[in-house]
Amino acid sequence: MMQGFSYSPFDPAVMADPRPYYRTLRDHHPVYYVDELDTYALSRFDDVWNVLAINDGTFVASEGTLPAAAVLAHRNHGPVADPPLHPLPFHANFDAPLYDDVRRCTAAQFRPKSVTAWQDRIRELANERLDELLPRGSFDLTQEYGGIVAASVVCELVGLPTELAADVLATVNAGSLAEPGSGVEVANARPGYLEYLIPVVQQVRAGEFPGPLPIVENLLAYRLPDGSALTDSEVAVQMLGVFIGGTETVPKIVAHGLWELLRHPDQLAAVRADPAANVPVAREEIIRYCAPAQWFARTVRKRFTIHDTTIQPGQRIITLLASASRDEREFGEPEVFRWDRPIERSLAFGRGQHFCLGYHMARLEIAVLLQEWLRRVPDYQIDADRAHRPPSSFQWGWNHIPVHVLV
């Protein structure tokens, strides 16, 4: 047990490397109270799994799913109501039915059957990147391979030309940077995101967009409970989950996963032996081991008791997904990377009402990016000394992994 232990997701030491803190939390403080934030941290797999499955209004995201330290520092005195309807914030801040209704507007393209139709396009994008990158010999595995492919998919989903993929990727990366002590200030980055999205919404509304764009069309047709329609800006805000989440997570998982395989040559050889069959298996361990999302928050609306601790309305919980993915109670030797580990349950993409909308798309992208890399790159080296994983309260992942390919 760490001497004089204390934990906060915004502690600079935690943001630099949260893993030793998670181990202590799981072993000694499964429900840990962060006094300055009036927030309880849940670190064990079963606790997070069970809490996220509760969908009866006990937990809401009215203060956001990723509130900054300044938001959590404000103490509530009783339940927190849903935000006002206008201007409509991101729909995840609402409870059902509004949250569910708006989510359905954006969900059609992310259902399994719709996602499967993207496989050839994602493979084409991956090979376009490899055609450009491999002759160079050295490049950034996170940003220049997976990053551009993921950003290109997002561009096509939200109606932007893929020529903007590099700009979109840079914008999302900049908006996700965290300051030690405060975390990610999503509100500060939002105007930059909306500069891309609002013109697309305006084109669709005016009938000037070339072709169908369901995510925007459905949001424009939606009516709020008071009967009002969404403004262009409000429609764009509802698209941020796709715009941000689809851009920043997949590249970190793929690049880190390829690094882990390289660290274990026997495992790399095993996966290479049959990429079509083995990459989908390895993908699940790579997601467990490498997913960068650390936690999500909920505000308690109904009194809730866990491990003899009663949490009052207005207080918060943070579900430590990354800690749960390393819980010895769920995974044997969780700090060991094992490509063919049987994984019965996963929390890397959340669970319950707020389960990641892009789950199926992300898993497809990860599989294709891994398969095409292993098919075309016979040998590669990682420049570990130049790899960079910046401090973060949320997306703690390898932003830069320099790679040298040997062909």
Secondary structure, DSSP 8 states (H G I E B T S, - for coil): --TT----TT-HHHHH--HHHHHHHHHH-SEEEEGGGTEEEE-SHHHHHHHHT--SSSEE-TT-SS--HHHHTS--SS------SSS---GGGS-TTHHHHHHHHHHGGGSHHHHHTTHHHHHHHHHHHHHHHGGG-EEEIIIIIIIHHHHHHHHHHHT--GGGHHHHHHHHHHHT--BTTTB--HHHHHHHHHHHHHHHHHHHHTT-SSS--HHHHHHHH-B-TTS-B--HHHHHHHTHHHHHHHHHHHHHHHHHHHHHHHH-HHHHHHHHH-HHHHHHHHHHHHHHHH--B--EEEEESS-EEETTEEE-TT-EEEE-HHHHTT-TTTSSSTTS--TT---S---TT--GGG--TTHHHHHHHHHHHHHHHHHH-SEEEE-GGG-B----SSB-S-SB-EEEEE-
